[in-house]
Amino acid sequence: MLTFSKEEFQLRVQKVKEKMEERGIEVLLITDPANMNYVSGYNAWSFYVHQMVAVFLDEEEPVWIGRFMDAIAARKTAWLKHENIVGYSDNYVQSYERHPMDYVSDVLKERGQGNKRIAVEMDNYYFTAQCYESLKKGLPNATFEDARGLVNWIKVVKSDAEIEYMKRAGQIMTKGMTDAINYLNVGVRKCDMAAEIYRTFTSGTEEFGGDYASIVPLMPTGVDAGACHLTWTDEKYKDGDIVIFELAGCYRRYHSPMSRTISLGKPSEKLEETAKITIEGLNKVLDFIKPGVTAEEAEAVWANNLKKYGLFKESRIGYSTGLNYPPDWGEHTISIRPGDKTVLQPNMTLHVIPGMYFEDFGVEISDAIRVTETGCETLGNVERKLFIKE
């Protein structure tokens, strides 16, 4: 069940260790499930309990540590030797008497790693304050520091095998968004629209099926279309509604997001003009992106185009994307905004999303891209326009 070759996983671990060595880190405790997957291949819906992959500078293989029942899935999906898959008993789960990090501390001490310089992923959804306190208590002779996105930044440049997964996600995205727009109509319940999106995106294409996306379908509608992260209700779509779909095709945890805006009925002049400006700016940004330019330079292309129309957008217009788990398909690294001086490189993958959000309406038209040797290419293929269904 390995998603990549053992050699690719070993190369990833080697890159992680090189960064650890640069920073003087001897032990890295990875708790972000996307980063766990990246170095080990582990893939299961078990991130609601505490788990990790530990990388030791002086040991060849990482060690997976998690709930005993999930160790079965680790043996099925990870490339690691079975002796490097360690499970804690169920009495550690949601207990006030003991914590899974108490068990982790014991494992580290048994392996002679209890007095090392240890980095933990402080700012991710899955590493809690209690995790940190338990580790500090259990490993009083260790020195702790923040990993500061160590694995995340290695992930930003994809291998050719990863790009193939991203392209498959893009094909699922193309079919899924097309099907969603075709299904959308006046009188359709929003919850039924969401159900259809789940069906088509999970079904995928004839060649390969889809995976669950890390974000639920985002479907703000009507005067709420400017509230970009709304989902759905059981209300019916009505004539005159503006509908935004922000969705993602997903293949083996790799995402290709996209957003499109649809008008049910004749659009207002304001909506048409905003869509035209959004598409114009997006096209200019995509024409500009190539290896060697910075994220902030790409954003400046968008901002300068907006100035022509007397407009300004405060939020970023894109971010790196790829391998992830709920609640986000972003990699928490590159942001296309002022101040981000990250130099773009071939095989970086970004979601470029210059949405325009207002109190009474909104427009989102976006694409996921791969930076190529000379420019960029989109991963999905749906016409970049304001869709009108009359």
VENURPE-V968418 format. One line per field, one symbol per residue. burial: + if it has 9 or more other ideal C-beta (glycine too) atoms within 8 Angstrom, else -. Layout:
burial: ???
This chain:
burial: -+++---+++-++-+++-+++---+++++++++++++++++++--++-+++++++++----++++++--++-+++-++-+---+++++---+------+++++++++++-+-++-+++++++-+-++---++-+++-++--+-++-+-++++++++-+--+++-+++++++++++++++++-++-+-++++-++-+++-+++-+-----++-+++-++++++--++++-+-+----+---+++++++++++-+++++++++++++-+---++-+++++++++++++-++++-+++++++++++-+++-----+---++++++++----+++-+++++--+---++-++++++++++----++++++++++++---+-+++-+---++++-
